Amino acid sequence: MKTVILDVRSPEDAMSDFSETWKTGKAQRSARVSFATPELLWKVLTAKRWELLKALCGAGPVSIREAARRVNRDVKAVHGDITALLTAGLLNRVPDGGVEFPYEAVKVEFLLQAA
């Protein structure tokens, strides 16, 4: 199953892992998208965008109109959410103009601890 891990970690930690992967040539088992803070993660992954990802998970390429139909929302609003998810690196644009969420599962990792 192709999984993406969404996590919260510093840009330095994310770059360190990238550098290690680049040096060794060993790819990570799962794709990873990192956010600098939990607040940034939740700003990008709003409830509506999370619903959209769930609808696209494992669905293959779809048009924006089809994505809107699957979540029963306005095409213009879904277009805005898709643009944000493309910018965050969570969706891919496909040649015919549609989009794809190329994963079958999502794992979210972050730690909340006392200050």
PyMOL commands that place a pseudoatom at each C-alpha (Angstrom):
pseudoatom trace, name=CA, resn=MET, resi=1, chain=A, elem=C, hetatm=0, pos=[0.000, 0.000, 0.000]
pseudoatom trace, name=CA, resn=LYS, resi=2, chain=A, elem=C, hetatm=0, pos=[1.425, 3.362, -1.031]
pseudoatom trace, name=CA, resn=THR, resi=3, chain=A, elem=C, hetatm=0, pos=[1.380, 5.636, 2.026]
pseudoatom trace, name=CA, resn=VAL, resi=4, chain=A, elem=C, hetatm=0, pos=[2.244, 9.291, 2.573]
pseudoatom trace, name=CA, resn=ILE, resi=5, chain=A, elem=C, hetatm=0, pos=[3.332, 10.472, 6.010]
pseudoatom trace, name=CA, resn=LEU, resi=6, chain=A, elem=C, hetatm=0, pos=[2.379, 13.990, 7.028]
pseudoatom trace, name=CA, resn=ASP, resi=7, chain=A, elem=C, hetatm=0, pos=[4.507, 15.135, 9.924]
pseudoatom trace, name=CA, resn=VAL, resi=8, chain=A, elem=C, hetatm=0, pos=[5.570, 18.134, 11.950]
pseudoatom trace, name=CA, resn=ARG, resi=9, chain=A, elem=C, hetatm=0, pos=[9.297, 18.756, 12.179]
pseudoatom trace, name=CA, resn=SER, resi=10, chain=A, elem=C, hetatm=0, pos=[11.772, 21.537, 11.711]
pseudoatom trace, name=CA, resn=PRO, resi=11, chain=A, elem=C, hetatm=0, pos=[13.013, 22.444, 8.253]
pseudoatom trace, name=CA, resn=GLU, resi=12, chain=A, elem=C, hetatm=0, pos=[16.524, 21.505, 9.442]
pseudoatom trace, name=CA, resn=ASP, resi=13, chain=A, elem=C, hetatm=0, pos=[15.404, 17.962, 10.337]
pseudoatom trace, name=CA, resn=ALA, resi=14, chain=A, elem=C, hetatm=0, pos=[13.587, 17.585, 7.025]
pseudoatom trace, name=CA, resn=MET, resi=15, chain=A, elem=C, hetatm=0, pos=[16.669, 18.759, 5.084]
pseudoatom trace, name=CA, resn=SER, resi=16, chain=A, elem=C, hetatm=0, pos=[18.907, 16.445, 7.098]
pseudoatom trace, name=CA, resn=ASP, resi=17, chain=A, elem=C, hetatm=0, pos=[16.789, 13.439, 6.097]
pseudoatom trace, name=CA, resn=PHE, resi=18, chain=A, elem=C, hetatm=0, pos=[16.754, 14.611, 2.483]
pseudoatom trace, name=CA, resn=SER, resi=19, chain=A, elem=C, hetatm=0, pos=[20.556, 14.968, 2.489]
pseudoatom trace, name=CA, resn=GLU, resi=20, chain=A, elem=C, hetatm=0, pos=[20.992, 11.503, 3.990]
pseudoatom trace, name=CA, resn=THR, resi=21, chain=A, elem=C, hetatm=0, pos=[18.714, 9.978, 1.360]
pseudoatom trace, name=CA, resn=TRP, resi=22, chain=A, elem=C, hetatm=0, pos=[20.574, 11.837, -1.393]
pseudoatom trace, name=CA, resn=LYS, resi=23, chain=A, elem=C, hetatm=0, pos=[23.983, 10.661, -0.138]
pseudoatom trace, name=CA, resn=THR, resi=24, chain=A, elem=C, hetatm=0, pos=[23.041, 7.022, 0.381]
pseudoatom trace, name=CA, resn=GLY, resi=25, chain=A, elem=C, hetatm=0, pos=[20.719, 6.688, -2.593]
pseudoatom trace, name=CA, resn=LYS, resi=26, chain=A, elem=C, hetatm=0, pos=[18.301, 4.706, -0.424]
pseudoatom trace, name=CA, resn=ALA, resi=27, chain=A, elem=C, hetatm=0, pos=[14.752, 5.930, -0.863]
pseudoatom trace, name=CA, resn=GLN, resi=28, chain=A, elem=C, hetatm=0, pos=[12.458, 6.103, 2.149]
pseudoatom trace, name=CA, resn=ARG, resi=29, chain=A, elem=C, hetatm=0, pos=[9.739, 3.458, 2.324]
pseudoatom trace, name=CA, resn=SER, resi=30, chain=A, elem=C, hetatm=0, pos=[6.996, 6.085, 2.418]
pseudoatom trace, name=CA, resn=ALA, resi=31, chain=A, elem=C, hetatm=0, pos=[6.624, 9.497, 0.890]
pseudoatom trace, name=CA, resn=ARG, resi=32, chain=A, elem=C, hetatm=0, pos=[6.755, 12.287, 3.455]
pseudoatom trace, name=CA, resn=VAL, resi=33, chain=A, elem=C, hetatm=0, pos=[5.391, 15.827, 3.534]
pseudoatom trace, name=CA, resn=SER, resi=34, chain=A, elem=C, hetatm=0, pos=[6.615, 17.875, 6.486]
pseudoatom trace, name=CA, resn=PHE, resi=35, chain=A, elem=C, hetatm=0, pos=[5.204, 20.987, 8.111]
pseudoatom trace, name=CA, resn=ALA, resi=36, chain=A, elem=C, hetatm=0, pos=[7.200, 23.303, 10.382]
pseudoatom trace, name=CA, resn=THR, resi=37, chain=A, elem=C, hetatm=0, pos=[4.431, 23.601, 12.999]
pseudoatom trace, name=CA, resn=PRO, resi=38, chain=A, elem=C, hetatm=0, pos=[1.157, 21.874, 13.891]
pseudoatom trace, name=CA, resn=GLU, resi=39, chain=A, elem=C, hetatm=0, pos=[-0.600, 25.165, 13.161]
pseudoatom trace, name=CA, resn=LEU, resi=40, chain=A, elem=C, hetatm=0, pos=[0.723, 25.161, 9.600]
pseudoatom trace, name=CA, resn=LEU, resi=41, chain=A, elem=C, hetatm=0, pos=[-0.353, 21.552, 9.119]
pseudoatom trace, name=CA, resn=TRP, resi=42, chain=A, elem=C, hetatm=0, pos=[-3.912, 22.386, 10.239]
pseudoatom trace, name=CA, resn=LYS, resi=43, chain=A, elem=C, hetatm=0, pos=[-3.941, 25.586, 8.161]
pseudoatom trace, name=CA, resn=VAL, resi=44, chain=A, elem=C, hetatm=0, pos=[-3.194, 23.542, 5.030]
pseudoatom trace, name=CA, resn=LEU, resi=45, chain=A, elem=C, hetatm=0, pos=[-5.311, 20.511, 5.995]
pseudoatom trace, name=CA, resn=THR, resi=46, chain=A, elem=C, hetatm=0, pos=[-8.637, 22.123, 6.763]
pseudoatom trace, name=CA, resn=ALA, resi=47, chain=A, elem=C, hetatm=0, pos=[-11.629, 19.866, 7.375]
pseudoatom trace, name=CA, resn=LYS, resi=48, chain=A, elem=C, hetatm=0, pos=[-12.856, 20.396, 3.786]
pseudoatom trace, name=CA, resn=ARG, resi=49, chain=A, elem=C, hetatm=0, pos=[-9.430, 19.607, 2.311]
pseudoatom trace, name=CA, resn=TRP, resi=50, chain=A, elem=C, hetatm=0, pos=[-9.138, 16.479, 4.486]
pseudoatom trace, name=CA, resn=GLU, resi=51, chain=A, elem=C, hetatm=0, pos=[-12.554, 15.390, 3.172]
pseudoatom trace, name=CA, resn=LEU, resi=52, chain=A, elem=C, hetatm=0, pos=[-11.291, 15.991, -0.361]
pseudoatom trace, name=CA, resn=LEU, resi=53, chain=A, elem=C, hetatm=0, pos=[-8.166, 13.889, 0.232]
pseudoatom trace, name=CA, resn=LYS, resi=54, chain=A, elem=C, hetatm=0, pos=[-10.308, 11.059, 1.597]
pseudoatom trace, name=CA, resn=ALA, resi=55, chain=A, elem=C, hetatm=0, pos=[-12.467, 11.174, -1.538]
pseudoatom trace, name=CA, resn=LEU, resi=56, chain=A, elem=C, hetatm=0, pos=[-9.398, 11.110, -3.812]
pseudoatom trace, name=CA, resn=CYS, resi=57, chain=A, elem=C, hetatm=0, pos=[-7.426, 8.494, -1.855]
pseudoatom trace, name=CA, resn=GLY, resi=58, chain=A, elem=C, hetatm=0, pos=[-6.714, 5.606, -4.239]
pseudoatom trace, name=CA, resn=ALA, resi=59, chain=A, elem=C, hetatm=0, pos=[-9.112, 7.012, -6.864]
pseudoatom trace, name=CA, resn=GLY, resi=60, chain=A, elem=C, hetatm=0, pos=[-6.542, 7.693, -9.585]
pseudoatom trace, name=CA, resn=PRO, resi=61, chain=A, elem=C, hetatm=0, pos=[-6.661, 10.817, -11.779]
pseudoatom trace, name=CA, resn=VAL, resi=62, chain=A, elem=C, hetatm=0, pos=[-9.899, 12.838, -11.670]
pseudoatom trace, name=CA, resn=SER, resi=63, chain=A, elem=C, hetatm=0, pos=[-11.069, 16.163, -13.010]
pseudoatom trace, name=CA, resn=ILE, resi=64, chain=A, elem=C, hetatm=0, pos=[-11.726, 19.020, -10.609]
pseudoatom trace, name=CA, resn=ARG, resi=65, chain=A, elem=C, hetatm=0, pos=[-15.421, 18.790, -11.502]
pseudoatom trace, name=CA, resn=GLU, resi=66, chain=A, elem=C, hetatm=0, pos=[-15.424, 15.072, -10.589]
pseudoatom trace, name=CA, resn=ALA, resi=67, chain=A, elem=C, hetatm=0, pos=[-13.610, 15.818, -7.320]
pseudoatom trace, name=CA, resn=ALA, resi=68, chain=A, elem=C, hetatm=0, pos=[-16.282, 18.410, -6.490]
pseudoatom trace, name=CA, resn=ARG, resi=69, chain=A, elem=C, hetatm=0, pos=[-19.029, 15.911, -7.297]
pseudoatom trace, name=CA, resn=ARG, resi=70, chain=A, elem=C, hetatm=0, pos=[-17.462, 13.291, -5.006]
pseudoatom trace, name=CA, resn=VAL, resi=71, chain=A, elem=C, hetatm=0, pos=[-17.518, 15.651, -2.019]
pseudoatom trace, name=CA, resn=ASN, resi=72, chain=A, elem=C, hetatm=0, pos=[-20.810, 17.310, -3.003]
pseudoatom trace, name=CA, resn=ARG, resi=73, chain=A, elem=C, hetatm=0, pos=[-19.313, 20.813, -3.106]
pseudoatom trace, name=CA, resn=ASP, resi=74, chain=A, elem=C, hetatm=0, pos=[-19.126, 23.797, -5.430]
pseudoatom trace, name=CA, resn=VAL, resi=75, chain=A, elem=C, hetatm=0, pos=[-16.506, 23.438, -8.212]
pseudoatom trace, name=CA, resn=LYS, resi=76, chain=A, elem=C, hetatm=0, pos=[-15.025, 26.885, -7.512]
pseudoatom trace, name=CA, resn=ALA, resi=77, chain=A, elem=C, hetatm=0, pos=[-14.502, 26.124, -3.806]
pseudoatom trace, name=CA, resn=VAL, resi=78, chain=A, elem=C, hetatm=0, pos=[-12.976, 22.723, -4.590]
pseudoatom trace, name=CA, resn=HIS, resi=79, chain=A, elem=C, hetatm=0, pos=[-10.692, 24.366, -7.159]
pseudoatom trace, name=CA, resn=GLY, resi=80, chain=A, elem=C, hetatm=0, pos=[-9.318, 26.639, -4.414]
pseudoatom trace, name=CA, resn=ASP, resi=81, chain=A, elem=C, hetatm=0, pos=[-8.728, 23.680, -2.104]
pseudoatom trace, name=CA, resn=ILE, resi=82, chain=A, elem=C, hetatm=0, pos=[-7.063, 21.676, -4.879]
pseudoatom trace, name=CA, resn=THR, resi=83, chain=A, elem=C, hetatm=0, pos=[-4.756, 24.607, -5.622]
pseudoatom trace, name=CA, resn=ALA, resi=84, chain=A, elem=C, hetatm=0, pos=[-3.718, 24.719, -1.949]
pseudoatom trace, name=CA, resn=LEU, resi=85, chain=A, elem=C, hetatm=0, pos=[-3.119, 20.946, -1.874]
pseudoatom trace, name=CA, resn=LEU, resi=86, chain=A, elem=C, hetatm=0, pos=[-1.085, 21.131, -5.107]
pseudoatom trace, name=CA, resn=THR, resi=87, chain=A, elem=C, hetatm=0, pos=[1.040, 23.913, -3.598]
pseudoatom trace, name=CA, resn=ALA, resi=88, chain=A, elem=C, hetatm=0, pos=[1.610, 21.826, -0.458]
pseudoatom trace, name=CA, resn=GLY, resi=89, chain=A, elem=C, hetatm=0, pos=[2.771, 18.901, -2.599]
pseudoatom trace, name=CA, resn=LEU, resi=90, chain=A, elem=C, hetatm=0, pos=[-0.092, 16.588, -1.642]
pseudoatom trace, name=CA, resn=LEU, resi=91, chain=A, elem=C, hetatm=0, pos=[-1.705, 16.355, -5.088]
pseudoatom trace, name=CA, resn=ASN, resi=92, chain=A, elem=C, hetatm=0, pos=[-0.194, 15.924, -8.543]
pseudoatom trace, name=CA, resn=ARG, resi=93, chain=A, elem=C, hetatm=0, pos=[-1.423, 17.561, -11.728]
pseudoatom trace, name=CA, resn=VAL, resi=94, chain=A, elem=C, hetatm=0, pos=[-2.019, 15.038, -14.537]
pseudoatom trace, name=CA, resn=PRO, resi=95, chain=A, elem=C, hetatm=0, pos=[-1.491, 15.750, -18.263]
pseudoatom trace, name=CA, resn=ASP, resi=96, chain=A, elem=C, hetatm=0, pos=[-5.198, 16.109, -19.098]
pseudoatom trace, name=CA, resn=GLY, resi=97, chain=A, elem=C, hetatm=0, pos=[-5.589, 18.904, -16.515]
pseudoatom trace, name=CA, resn=GLY, resi=98, chain=A, elem=C, hetatm=0, pos=[-7.015, 16.773, -13.721]
pseudoatom trace, name=CA, resn=VAL, resi=99, chain=A, elem=C, hetatm=0, pos=[-5.413, 15.934, -10.408]
pseudoatom trace, name=CA, resn=GLU, resi=100, chain=A, elem=C, hetatm=0, pos=[-4.333, 12.817, -8.583]
pseudoatom trace, name=CA, resn=PHE, resi=101, chain=A, elem=C, hetatm=0, pos=[-3.706, 11.932, -4.961]
pseudoatom trace, name=CA, resn=PRO, resi=102, chain=A, elem=C, hetatm=0, pos=[-1.192, 9.162, -5.654]
pseudoatom trace, name=CA, resn=TYR, resi=103, chain=A, elem=C, hetatm=0, pos=[-1.530, 7.421, -2.289]
pseudoatom trace, name=CA, resn=GLU, resi=104, chain=A, elem=C, hetatm=0, pos=[-3.796, 4.771, -0.819]
pseudoatom trace, name=CA, resn=ALA, resi=105, chain=A, elem=C, hetatm=0, pos=[-3.222, 5.765, 2.804]
pseudoatom trace, name=CA, resn=VAL, resi=106, chain=A, elem=C, hetatm=0, pos=[-2.275, 8.791, 4.887]
pseudoatom trace, name=CA, resn=LYS, resi=107, chain=A, elem=C, hetatm=0, pos=[-0.474, 8.724, 8.215]
pseudoatom trace, name=CA, resn=VAL, resi=108, chain=A, elem=C, hetatm=0, pos=[-0.234, 11.897, 10.324]
pseudoatom trace, name=CA, resn=GLU, resi=109, chain=A, elem=C, hetatm=0, pos=[2.583, 12.125, 12.893]
pseudoatom trace, name=CA, resn=PHE, resi=110, chain=A, elem=C, hetatm=0, pos=[3.247, 14.834, 15.429]
pseudoatom trace, name=CA, resn=LEU, resi=111, chain=A, elem=C, hetatm=0, pos=[3.914, 15.072, 19.137]
pseudoatom trace, name=CA, resn=LEU, resi=112, chain=A, elem=C, hetatm=0, pos=[2.111, 17.390, 21.538]
pseudoatom trace, name=CA, resn=GLN, resi=113, chain=A, elem=C, hetatm=0, pos=[4.064, 17.915, 24.721]
pseudoatom trace, name=CA, resn=ALA, resi=114, chain=A, elem=C, hetatm=0, pos=[4.196, 20.243, 27.707]
pseudoatom trace, name=CA, resn=ALA, resi=115, chain=A, elem=C, hetatm=0, pos=[5.968, 23.534, 27.066]
for i in range(1, 115): cmd.bond("trace and resi %d" % i, "trace and resi %d" % (i + 1))
show_as sticks, trace
zoom trace
